């Protein structure tokens, strides 16, 4: 076996992850890996664009001079070289893909490190959010985005920055999907409602950052600081408590600090609630909506269901509800990431994003239900040995589309959960938003119900099989 073949068979987790994202021409160009160029074997190369991608591990920190010579040699024969660290490839895959996309579609000068060097898990939201974001970055598309010349937003230099980032066909598809959603719920007598975008309370979730705005007018004693919603959940539950019945909202939500290849600070969320349903029944309706949406692009996907516990036991041989922290660390031992400070739930998320999601079949829907009680968020906990949170997530291939709960209506328990969120935020030095006291006051009147939030932009990305959210947005954050 030659050296290049040995390297392919002994690839790192970072190389495996990036290769799964580059293959099948999903960025519009063919890549080769462990390819001989002169006296060097490069990690990845796109011959059509003469672009080389190198992934560096920790040992390269002491090999800056040698790597510099290697880069200079490759550039001397007309190649562009991008270098990334293994840990940023694993935890900031979104940004790595964005840098590669830009290098493929623009005449960028060679840059030895397109991303800032970050040790460990990276961003300021590095705990669950940094890992959870990685879960959104392992999807493998089989169709490439439109070539640069066909993309409405890539038609030239800075003078063309007014152009849309999505193709006109993608913009039309969004309108079709919005109409389909409204028809879907109208046929089921689910009422469309609109709720405020600004609130006196913010999201307490330690892994979600809210935007704040300051109101300059008369407040009649209310706070001037208002928070842009990260979802419509809280006001929708207040309407449910008031007796509105089955309802949904299709609208914009906002999350600070989330911008990149797969994330935009403002995006579209569909959220709906069914009175008298549990999370199992809601799984079926969520799947039905996604399957109908896929017909708009001539696609279909069968459904598989599994409990969170069975998924980990079947594929990893561990019980995620009872496994010790050491057992979880051992199951993730070969993942090249700094695990210092990771909690038990962080390790479970890491195993999901790096071991389980990449194996999910491309054209298959998978509903994962009954999560660890520690990951309950706003879901009910069902007694058992051990207890579980009545929550589900729906995936199309490796891409997470929706997150649903059998909703908690115990105000005292919800207040305790909000209090734990605040304690974690204080420990991290993060902003501590005010509690939504109006939601807490309404919860005792919340009927037995199940609710789910579905990312519309994420669904459009899955329909078009593109890894870039910009391909489904008229104007992404860079052109807003």
MIGUGU-34538 format. One record per atom (N, C-alpha, C): residue in one letter; y, z, x. Coordinates in steps of 0.001 Angstrom, whole numbers, plus 500000, padded with zeros to 6 digits. Each point is the difference from the previous one (the first is absolute). Layout:
<martors>
AYZX/...
</martors>
This chain:
<martors>
X498802500000500852/X501198500000499148/X501249500000500888/X500942499059499732/X501178499943500852/X500968501129499655/X501029500142500862/X500928501125499867/X500724499992498658/X500444498822499552/X500727499910498732/X499128500447498832/X498726499623500011/X499105500408498924/X499784501502500014/X499867500573501193/X499847501460500085/X501225500701499421/X501189499477500299/X501216500604499463/X500040499899498479/X499538498861499461/X499988499847498547/X499056501000499353/X498881500260500651/X499023500937499453/X500396501454500202/X500949500264500883/X500429501366500289/X501458500204499617/X500422499319498949/X501407500072499606/X500378501401499516/X501259500351500209/X500516501277499532/X500263499925498500/X500257501172499392/X500339500013498577/X501274499203499733/X500962500092500910/X501246499264499812/X499745498493500027/X499151499553500944/X499683498569500086/X499257499535498752/X499060500825499525/X499229499624498806/X500911499900498780/X500917500967499852/X500911499985498864/X500916498781500037/X500582499735501171/X500928498875500089/X499263498680499808/X498804499888500552/X499244498757499853/X499663499744498531/X499677501060499259/X499679499824498588/X501203499501499225/X501209500280500515/X501223499552499331/X500436498614500448/X499589499586501191/X500438498708500534/X499059498852499654/X498727500313499800/X499033498919499810/X500209499322498654/X499278498925499791/X500074499201498779/X501381499399499782/X500790499884501077/X501308499340499950/X500930500637498964/X499890501315499764/X500801500608498957/X501502499983500322/X500372499832501260/X501412499867500344/X500386498541500170/X499125499102499637/X500326498589500046/X499585499294501271/X499436500731500979/X499596499412501272/X498655500577500433/X499261499239500760/X498704500456500486/X500167500807501279/X499263501103500091/X500013500853501190/X498623499997500659/X499990500232501302/X498775500233500749/X500124501354500683/X498871500651500228/X500060501292500696/X499162499972501270/X500393500867500950/X499362500077501321/X499850498597500574/X501160499339500128/X500043498594500412/X500496499901501447/X499325499168500794/X500352499843501408/X501240499120500137/X501032500546500663/X501222499263500323/X500237500164501494/X499742498945500770/X500125500122501442/X499008501027500521/X500528501003500699/X499119501044500542/X499888501199499085/X500652499952498836/X500011501142499097/X499227499705498718/X499401501057499433/X499435499932498648/X500972500748499090/X500644499260499103/X500999500617499121/X499317500512498741/X500600501031499376/X499398500597498808/X499976499018498837/X501146499400499685/X500103499034498912/X500961498893500421/X499724498774499527/X500900498894500281/X500039499070498797/X501200499525499672/X500194498951498999/X500373498737500777/X499054499106500224/X500295498817500819/X501109499131499421/X500050499874498667/X500990499119499389/X501436500438500300/X500211501321500073/X501351500506500252/X500132500570501404/X498959499867500814/X500005500485501375/X500435501465500056/X499396500791499107/X500332501420499881/X498803500848500415/X500224500930500927/X498974500932500458/X500340501395499479/X498977500710499522/X500176501379499536/X499096500887500838/X500578500995500641/X499253500938500841/X500077501404499386/X498848500691499930/X499955501382499526/X499702500913501179/X500819501018500161/X499898500893501154/X499587501396499574/X499064500586500722/X499607501386499774/X500782500938500890/X499646501274499939/X500734501006500759/X500002499763501490/X498920499384500530/X499932499782501448/X501084499049500470/X500558499188499102/X501016499030500396/X501338500666500319/X500160501250499582/X501246500698500317/X500194500113501506/X498870500003500745/X500078500083501452/X499859498617500651/X499958498951499174/X499803498652500537/X501146499071499608/X501195500573499891/X501146499217499560/X500254498825500944/X499913500265501305/X500289498930500966/X498969498873499901/X498707500358499912/X498965498969499893/X500129499216498695/X500276500718498910/X500167499310498719/X501217499096500020/X501043500438500697/X501191499166500120/X499704498699500739/X499212500102501067/X499627498796500745/X499144499072499142/X499100500577499247/X499135499218499110/X500848499262498966/X500936500716499392/X500878499384499006/X500818498871500619/X500564500257501199/X500811498980500670/X499183498754500308/X498739500195500385/X499134498858500306/X499730499175498753/X499736500666498890/X499743499281498750/X501251499264499521/X501158500653500147/X501242499353499583/X500336498812500890/X499556500037501251/X500318498907500919/X499313498697499612/X498939500094499176/X499334498779499544/X500371499677498557/X501118500566499545/X500548499642498693/X499475500792498820/X499402501148500250/X499499500829498910/X501003501100499656/X500087500345498714/X500746501178499569/X499018501167499928/X500416501167500470/X499102501150500061/X500595501160499204/X499206500524499046/X500353501220499281/X499014501079500425/X500506501191500305/X499134501118500394/X500189501147499016/X498901500597499573/X500027501150499100/X499057501070500538/X500311501246499677/X499095501098500344/X498915500101498939/X498821500453500397/X498897500158499055/X500371500908498836/X500650501134500292/X500260500944498918/X501001499448498992/X500995499226500468/X500944499436499031/X499340498869499208/X499017499319500596/X499271498973499259/X499195500629498877/X499438501194500232/X499217500688498983/X500874500624498926/X501096500625500388/X500795500763499040/X501234499265499501/X500421498951500698/X501180499222499582/X499624498521499898/X498817499737499448/X499497498634499921/X500983499081499291/X500650500524498967/X500990499226499260/X501058499413500920/X500567500838500857/X501073499561500885/X499481499060501077/X498778500240500463/X499403499103500989/X499838498598499407/X499468499916498772/X499834498694499349/X501346499328499763/X501007500798499673/X501333499428499784/X500551499393501293/X499815500701501124/X500470499477501281/X499268498710500368/X498690499960499713/X499218498787500288/X500467498848499116/X500225500307498718/X500490498960499079/X501311499399500505/X500916500864500390/X501290499519500481/X499833499147501250/X499105500402500888/X499784499223501224/X499372498644499687/X499179499931498974/X499370498739499621/X500987499025499378/X500981500523499283/X500873499148499204/X501429499922500519/X500246500537501145/X501347499909500562/X499896499894501509/X501011499422500590/X500024499865501451/X500566501272500605/X499181501027500072/X500449501277500538/X499795500040501504/X500913500624500738/X499766500170501437/X498847500962500217/X499267499834501097/X498894500935500269/X500508501430500060/X499240500914499421/X500385501413499974/X498790500829500385/X500098500802501032/X498816500731500470/X499498501043499020/X500849500479499086/X499554501000499035/X500831499878498739/X499556499240498999/X500788499782498794/X500261501261499201/X499174501037500168/X500191501237499266/X500305501134500963/X500751501007499543/X500256501147500883/X498713500738500301/X499890500532501216/X498813500749500400/X499979501328499273/X498929500246499248/X499868501261499300/X498629500566500284/X499959501240500375/X498714500631500275/X499470500631498716/X498695500274500012/X499401500672498856/X500005499133498771/X500361500624498871/X499884499311498730/X501263499256499610/X501073500108500760/X501122499089499796/X501118500556499176/X500170499516498750/X501244500151499253/X500255501432499577/X501195500218499480/X500374501339499560/X499187500440498790/X499434499065499246/X499101500336498911/X498563499817500462/X499713500512501192/X498749499628500659/X498777500656499410/X500140501041499192/X498797500686499553/X499217499104499039/X499937500325498712/X499210499183499086/X500615498630499834/X501347499912499938/X500608498707499720/X499742499003501098/X500061500448501274/X499744499055501080/X498592499462499937/X499052500877499608/X498619499557499898/X499806499181498746/X500599500486498878/X499831499253498759/X500574498604500114/X501138499878500713/X500563498675500175/X499039499095500731/X499238500572500940/X499039499159500703/X498980499428499040/X499718500758498894/X499041499473499054/X500488498743499348/X501323499893499879/X500550498804499399/X500041498856500994/X499630500220501252/X500165498993501030/X498681499416500462/X498904500331499311/X498712499498500451/X499478498864499151/X500802499570498976/X499543498895499159/X499929498714500796/X498977499175499721/X499805498764500742/X500145498838499036/X501079499219500128/X500213498884499095/X499226498789500470/X499636499135499044/X499264498798500349/X500840498747499850/X501166500117499349/X500899498868499901/X501255500332500781/X500560499055500703/X501189500274500799/X501237499903499133/X501105500722500354/X501264499841499330/X500521498593500226/X500960499553499155/X500540498658500181/X500567499828501392/X499821498823500620/X500589499744501302/X501500500205499971/X500563500166501185/X501420500331500096/X500858499009499243/X499698498706500087/X500834498995499358/X499947500035498497/X498933500636499415/X499855500049498557/X500456501328499424/X500272500968500844/X500437501301499521/X501484499943499693/X500348500457498787/X501397499900499589/X500921500755500936/X499470501014500694/X500869500814500830/X499965499671501472/X499268498991500435/X499924499691501426/X500332498538500190/X501285499694500048/X500415498613500086/X501020499763501098/X500128500924500871/X500968499782501057/X500428501300500627/X501196500026500552/X500498501170500700/X500728500949499087/X500996500718500594/X500716501025499254/X500748499427498808/X500438498741500079/X500748499409498903/X499150499832498752/X498658500113500132/X499112499853498863/X499527501353499459/X500597501086500466/X499534501326499607/X500232500301498528/X500750499140499303/X500198500211498563/X498778499566499198/X499076499265500633/X498860499453499279/X499025501105499572/X499199499702498978/X498971500935499540/X498907500147501046/X499330501135499988/X498884500202500927/X498685499525499407/X499882499993498673/X498788499503499344/X500160498526499674/X498894499297499878/X500051498610499536/X500381499989498520/X500507498879499553/X500377499896498591/X498774500135499100/X498853499523500454/X498771500150499213/X499619501470499857/X500197500788501065/X499686501427499926/X500942500713499032/X501258499591499983/X500963500597499076/X499609499666498557/X499558498779499776/X499544499610498654/X498741500768499612/X499103500231500973/X498780500754499707/X500329501429499590/X500993500609500621/X500418501353499610/X500433500015498537/X500774498990499583/X500433499941498600/X498800499870499066/X499010499197500399/X498791499864499199/X499257501325499899/X499910500714501122/X499299501283500002/X500724501016499127/X501321500054500076/X500759500925499153/X499743499713498524/X499990498704499642/X499747499632498604/X498578500390499596/X499042499798500900/X498614500354499699/X499864501499499776/X500656500799500833/X499941501462499853/X500522500418498633/X501124499439499612/X500589500379498709/X499105499551498840/X499416498821500103/X499079499537498956/X498756500886499946/X499498500396501157/X498806500852500096/X500214501299499237/X501130500648500223/X500237501288499354/X500456499851498551/X500697498926499681/X500396499773498600/X498754499859499133/X498983499283500510/X498756499811499244/X499267501318499793/X500285501001500809/X499329501304499908/X500901501072499417/X501150499594499479/X500953500929499354/X500467501093500944/X500182499631501270/X500577500920500983/X501482499649500118/X500863500967499787/X501437499772499880/X500676499893501362/X500838498977500178/X500798499914501219/X501239500873499853/X500294500816501017/X501175500877499992/X500751499828501307/X501233500476500019/X500807500031501218/X500494501417500215/X499898500477501238/X500430501350500338/X500996499941501160/X500723501093500261/X501045499963501030/X499471499693501396/X500804499287500758/X499705499741501407/X500519501135500870/X501096500654499574/X500570501146500719/X499662501286499269/X499712501045500762/X499608501275499407/X500641501149500766/X500085501160499352/X500502501193500686/X498942500586500925/X498741499542499864/X498902500520500816/X499398498870500825/X499419500379501141/X499345499025500862/X498508500236500063/X499286499093500618/X498559500123500165/X499707501035501084/X499167500975499680/X499696501057500972/X498897499613500979/X499243498935499719/X498882499597500863/X500466499942501453/X499359500748500909/X500467500037501396/X499908498660500710/X499243499056499455/X499788498728500666/X500766498852499362/X500891500332499080/X500853498996499358/X501439500458500132/X500856499123500516/X501420500331500174/X500826499311498923/X500872500773499367/X500847499476498936/X501388499651500530/X500611498979499414/X501411499691500262/X500883500939499191/X501130500393500608/X501004500800499295/X501280499204499830/X500654500171498864/X501299499372499765/X500968501077499521/X501273499784500250/X501036500951499592/X500841499390498889/X500115500708498887/X500777499553498855/X501415500549500112/X501013499151499821/X501392500416500213/X500726500347498704/X499382499750498849/X500668500250498726/X499746501395499465/X500308500170498733/X499847501287499331/X498517500308499789/X499586501196500332/X498587500374499868/X499774501102498974/X501076500564499426/X499872501091499022/X499138501140500527/X500217500326501267/X499294501124500603/X498681499641500635/X499538498778499838/X498751499572500606/X500193499664501472/X498940499862500740/X500129499681501427/X500507498576500221/X500786499820501045/X500464498658500351/X498906499190500701/X499134500707500702/X498913499307500697/X498919499606499006/X499681498735499984/X498918499497499159/X498958499319500889/X498790499898499497/X498875499487500770/X499455498757499333/X499830498926500773/X499379498805499453/X498507500244499832/X499473499587498886/X498602500307499682/X499041499291500957/X498932500687500357/X498921499394500769/X498895499507499081/X500027500439498760/X499162499456498932/X500637500454498691/X499505499452498887/X500538500379498685/X499198501126499367/X499144500643500760/X499035500953499455/X500626501152499233/X500978500662500596/X500519501216499381/X500690499720498660/X500926499034499916/X500608499745498687/X499016499442498981/X499010499230500430/X499005499510499052/X499216501162499397/X499686501006500811/X499276501155499476/X500856500796499018/X501302500021500238/X500890500671499038/X499984499267498657/X499958498671500034/X499896499232498750/X498657500252499316/X498932500084500789/X498694500299499421/X500001501371499331/X500628500975500643/X500084501337499417/X500816499998498711/X500959499073499908/X500829499893498799/X499289499265498867/X498805499414500301/X499226499358498948/X500091498494499948/X500443499338501077/X500164498548499984/X498668499276499857/X498903500600500457/X498692499341499955/X499773499107501207/X499002499125499916/X499678499111501121/X501231499196500407/X500311499988501306/X501226499330500457/X499837499519501428/X500889499068500383/X500000499497501380/X501418499658500405/X500215499929501304/X501269499512500539/X499705499069501162/X500703498874500014/X499927499016501070/X501382499936500619/X500154500541501211/X501345500074500551/X500016500290501486/X501221500073500522/X500201500197501434/X499950501485500341/X499399500300501151/X499981501346500552/X500416499905501463/X500298501149500611/X500631500003501312/X499376501070500895/X499722499623501260/X499469500965500966/X500662499772501348/X500588501054500508/X500724499919501262/X499015499940501165/X500363499247501043/X499209499967501213/X498803499085499953/X499810499248498918/X498841499124499894/X500464498546499955/X500067499364501153/X500393498596500095/X499180499342501092/X499461498842499725/X499180499300500988/X499223498880499348/X498946499580500663/X499223498875499496/X499414500238498628/X499589501242499705/X499365500305498723/X500811500943499124/X501157500435500447/X500780500961499236/X501455499564499915/X500620500271498859/X501410499736499790/X500610501254499377/X501222500382500384/X500572501244499466/X500140500008498479/X500197498837499375/X499957499920498541/X498902499020499614/X499212500377499024/X498877499161499600/X499723500226498523/X499090499218499448/X499726500044498563/X498706500750499740/X500079500947499082/X498827500784499628/X499772499898498505/X498743499855499629/X499573500074498602/X499302501338499820/X500468500779499032/X499387501305499750/X499760500146498515/X498782500407499626/X499741500168498572/X499095501196499740/X500070500499498747/X499301501212499591/X499281499752498684/X498780500553499926/X499173499884498810/X499645501391499489/X500448500306498772/X499769501318499405/X498544500120499558/X499380501141500336/X498619500250499621/X498976499376500930/X500440499349501074/X499084499380500956/X499850500890501218/X498870499800500720/X499853500607501311/X500078498901501060/X499871500381501273/X500182499023501071/X498888498959500022/X498804500363499538/X498903499036499998/X500267498861499019/X500506500328498841/X500295498956499012/X501153499123500472/X500962500620500680/X501163499235500470/X499610499042501126/X498977500342500783/X499527499080501040/X499683498647499387/X499286500010498877/X499559498748499384/X501182499146499555/X501033500629499434/X501155499212499557/X500782499467501195/X500121500790501052/X500699499541501200/X499293498796500604/X498686500066500051/X499210498879500526/X500183498767499130/X500005500190498691/X500165498867499092/X501339499300500232/X501068500776500193/X501311499409500257/X499991499202501300/X499435500567501054/X499959499303501286/X499175498723499892/X498877500059499304/X499159498814499860/X500722498894499233/X500748500362498963/X500771498998499255/X501089499412500894/X500651500844500808/X501054499517500901/X499438498999501004/X498800500248500499/X499402499104500988/X499738498607499429/X499816499903498685/X499772498679499413/X501222499103500129/X501184500578500191/X501215499187500182/X499906499143501254/X499203500432500972/X499846499233501243/X498568499495500159/X499260499970498894/X498659499444500041/X498983500835500749/X500185501317500019/X499088500875500712/X499350500992499054/X498931500624500458/X499318501041499241/X499445501022500978/X499676501183499490/X499437501059500841/X499175500930499136/X498773500265500430/X499132500940499305/X500354501425500428/X499585500960499157/X500333501401500238/X498808500792500495/X500263500863500978/X499057501025500414/X500663501358499856/X499239501036499692/X500530501357499858/X499214500950500890/X500701500963500566/X499346501027500795/X500864501248500021/X499360501144500062/X500768501227500203/X500434500070501461/X501062500722500253/X500490500214501363/X498876500591500857/X499287500951499437/X498937500679500738/X498878499040500385/X499558499178499032/X498905499064500277/X500411498930500994/X501261499571499946/X500479498965500920/X499867500465501448/X500463501211500289/X499940500512501367/X498557500297500415/X499230500527499069/X498617500335500343/X499184498747500290/X500208498946499191/X499218498777500153/X500346499254501281/X501281499923500337/X500420499181501135/X500150500784501303/X500302501297499913/X500263500779501205/X499009501140500212/X499173500281498984/X499012501056500142/X500575501398499997/X501190500176499418/X500605501335499924/X500393500305498561/X500099501278499687/X500475500443498686/X501483500329500144/X500894499166499476/X501435500218500228/X500532501245499312/X499282500516499021/X500465501187499289/X499609501293500696/X498940499946500834/X499502501215500637/X500015499947501523/X500159498825500575/X499953499855501458/X501067500853500673/X499653500579501145/X500958500776500768/X500973499067500715/X501076500573500506/X500980499211500740/X499360499376501234/X499134500735500666/X499320499464501184/X499103498823499632/X499325500074498852/X499147498890499557/X500825498759499702/X501174500191499421/X500875498854499721/X500514499398501299/X500378500863500944/X500452499506501308/X498886499208500684/X498794500497499910/X498876499319500645/X499773498627499365/X500114499911498667/X499800498715499322/X501054498982500410/X501181500492500439/X501086499110500417/X500200500001501504/X498994500444500735/X500167500218501444/X500366498741500758/X499507498842499549/X500260498776500759/X501245499264499524/X500780500614499113/X501268499402499591/X501055500407501021/X500624499024500615/X500947500269501088/X501338500447499434/X500117501276499711/X501246500535499442/X500139501459500415/X501217500435500187/X500265501389500342/X499825500841498744/X498989500877499971/X499706500780498812/X500645501369499964/X500871500280500956/X500619501324500044/X500827500248498743/X499760501125499348/X500787500381498839/X499528499406498691/X498952499173500014/X499518499408498759/X499288501051499155/X500275499973498706/X499339500915499075/X498671499398499542/X499270500765499219/X498727499518499481/X500194498729499165/X500992500016499135/X500270498813499176/X500455498817500845/X500715500269501096/X500401498914500898/X498768499309500585/X498997500800500401/X498788499405500563/X499256499187498954/X499963500488498755/X499369499232498927/X500727498677499784/X501328500031500037/X500782498769499847/X499739499044501152/X499911500562501201/X499759499159501183/X498649499300499894/X498988500718499542/X498687499387499823/X500030498928498911/X500780500238498950/X500122498994498946/X500644498728500534/X501110500137500719/X500747498819500432/X499328499238501124/X499292500711500899/X499460499344501185/X498497499764499956/X499293500694499100/X498565499814499937/X499544499378498678/X500614500422498897/X499495499582498699/X500705498753499459/X501337500048499906/X500729498875499399/X499707498653500669/X499940499922501332/X499728498682500604/X498674499396499571/X499080500823499487/X498688499482499586/X499966499587498536/X501089500254499246/X500000499644498585/X499975498479499845/X499134499485499136/X499840498559499817/X501282499363499485/X500353498842500561/X501280499348499735/X500250499722498518/X499028499432499309/X500195499575498614/X499332500957499020/X500065501286500319/X499379501005499139/X500975501142499761/X500078500425498749/X500780501178499654/X499129501239500179/X500584501047500558/X499278501252500182/X500852501140499469/X499458500758499059/X500671501184499471/X499354501232500620/X500797500793500698/X499537501235500626/X500572501158499179/X499167500920499543/X500450501042499090/X499521501382500449/X500600501027499393/X499685501412500257/X500224500368501463/X501269500204500331/X500442500277501367/X499876501491500322/X500094500352501289/X500013501428500349/X501122500727499266/X499742501233499616/X500997500768499252/X501304500145500779/X499927499964501331/X501201500116500830/X500889498767499899/X499477498904499442/X500775498768499839/X500311499747498528/X500295501069499273/X500154499908498547/X501328499408499566/X501080500189500790/X501346499556499616/X500320500539498610/X500103499115498980/X500306500453498640/X498800499843499074/X498797499971500586/X498780499836499209/X499383501351499657/X499192499996498951/X499235501194499653/X498880500218501019/X499622501257500163/X498838500343500834/X498867500415499079/X498847499373500171/X498836500306499180/X499123501006500731/X499655501053499305/X499161501032500597/X498656499421500407/X499478500491501101/X498699499564500492/X499740500646501333/X498941499604500639/X499646500556501312/X499806498851500999/X501084499587500652/X501361500530499900/X500786499310498876/X501174500523499642/X500839499333498999/X500557498689500550/X500362499085499091/X500558498711500409/X501232499693499171/X500895499180500571/X501185499527499294/X499632498763499196/X500370499983498727/X499680498874499115/X501023498888500230/X499766499305501066/X500920498986500513/X499186498776500408/X500641498811499961/X499315498804500484/X500984499097500742/X499445499180500883/X500756498923500626/X499212498712499836/X500721498901499796/X499362498703499813/X500367499094501161/X498984499366500597/X500179499106501137/X499544498592499624/X500698499005500523/X499511498630499997/X499776499636501456/X498722499864500398/X499719499936501422/X500509501283500634/X500593499943501185/X500505501207500653/X501375500440499492/X500586499266499057/X501376500247499576/X500039500931498801/X500664501144500134/X500156500931498880/X501026499454499024/X499636499952498718/X500898499477498969/X500576501087499103/X499196501008499659/X500421500941498962/X499470501392500287/X500701501000499443/X499660501405500174/X500194500687498652/X498932500588499446/X500091500572498662/X499444501409499920/X500437500739498953/X499590501396499808/X499622500267498546/X499087500953499808/X499920500727498738/X501065501084500144/X501066499887499239/X501245500692500315/X499948501508499772/X500577500732500938/X500145501448499898/X501095500328498989/X499730500967499104/X501048500457499069/X500175501517500055/X499656500576501121/X500170501437500246/X501256500189500840/X501084500464499370/X501294500105500681/X499951500993501155/X499297501112499817/X499932501001501070/X499285499434501226/X498886499305499785/X499280499402501117/X500850498924500672/X500720499205499190/X500828498960500592/X501122500600500841/X500572501104499526/X501050500673500775/X499438500494501338/X498770500535499997/X499389500445501257/X499811498819500961/X499589498859499466/X499814498817500860/X501337499525500571/X501030499994499163/X501329499638500500/X500436500979501098/X499673501285499805/X500354500999500997/X499300499741501334/X498731499578499959/X499296499660501240/X500635498794500678/X500428499028499195/X500702498840500565/X501271500441500719/X500774500869499361/X501248500476500609/X499725500748501301/X498959500827500000/X499674500761501212/X499667499056501152/X499257498943499718/X499657499041501042/X501239499254500484/X500885499662499070/X501236499317500395/X500857500889500900/X500100501271499658/X500789500921500833/X499386500137501384/X498680500068500053/X499305500135501280/X500276498787500888/X500107498822499396/X500258498783500769/X501482499787500288/X500858500762499338/X501440499786500159/X500512498850499155/X499263499632498940/X500408498902499130/X500942500497498908/X500647499044499335/X500847500315498854/X499144500598498890/X500509501012499333/X499288500642498898/X500737499680498706/X499527499039499213/X500693499621498767/X499809501051498914/X500911500089499041/X499829500975498907/X498810499652499128/X499373501028499438/X498883499798499090/X500486499364498703/X499112499253499348/X500317499429498694/X499668501043498935/X500971500862499726/X499789501081499038/X499784499450498591/X500578498833499705/X499818499424498664/X498560499534499802/X499392499475501047/X498583499644499907/X499170501254499778/X500256501044500784/X499225501235499871/X500141500596498605/X501198499885499409/X500203500516498645/X499231499185498964/X499797498704500302/X499327499114499044/X498480500069500093/X499454500401501153/X498560499905500222/X499141500733498957/X500397501172499506/X499147500639498991/X499809499147498750/X500905499079499725/X499877499125498836/X499419498636500345/X499628499788501277/X499409498715500388/X498610499886499393/X499739498957499234/X498661499863499411/X498962499678501056/X498748500216499670/X498907499587500887/X500129498491500206/X500116499560501257/X500240498585500259/X499606499653501429/X499898498702500251/X499776499488501350/X501081498975500284/X500433499942501267/X501047499062500390/X499673499363501326/X500589498831500232/X499738499271501235/X501253499242500411/X500214499915501310/X501091499199500570/X499374498856500784/X500479498788499745/X499488498805500660/X501151499286500691/X499840499701501278/X501038499299500752/X499997498512499664/X501030499527499338/X500044498599499571/X500130499074501205/X500819500378500973/X500136499172501205/X498662499933500737/X499295501147500061/X498696500031500646/X499011499087499272/X500042500013498660/X499117499126499229/X500335498533500269/X501275499660500066/X500391498621500312/X499530499592501395/X500102500912500968/X499503499710501343/X498503499698499959/X499248500793499209/X498565499769499884/X499713498670499318/X500790499665498976/X499797498742499282/X500239498799500913/X501039500092500846/X500335498904500904/X499289500118501340/X499279501095500184/X499265500244501246/X500912499873501227/X501109500713499935/X500938500051501110/X500150501437500466/X500143500259501296/X500187501359500497/X501461500444500016/X500931499117499590/X501433500297500133/X500649500178498639/X500619501156499776/X500668500246498737/X501194499063499811/X500603499548501113/X501128499074499895/X499615498714499278/X498718499647500044/X499547498763499368/X499989500080498483/X500164501210499434/X500006500133498543/X501320500577499486/X500966500215500895/X501315500516499612/X501048498898500117/X500849499873498992/X501075499004500092/X500816500248501265/X500373501253500220/X500726500391501210/X499459501340500461/X499418500032501187/X499496501260500509/X501142500800500622/X499657501154500581/X501008500934500500/X500919499345501045/X499454499096500795/X500803499370501051/X501025499026499447/X499820499564498752/X500934499009499416/X500631500502498702/X499804501274499701/X500546500541498754/X501521500102500065/
</martors>
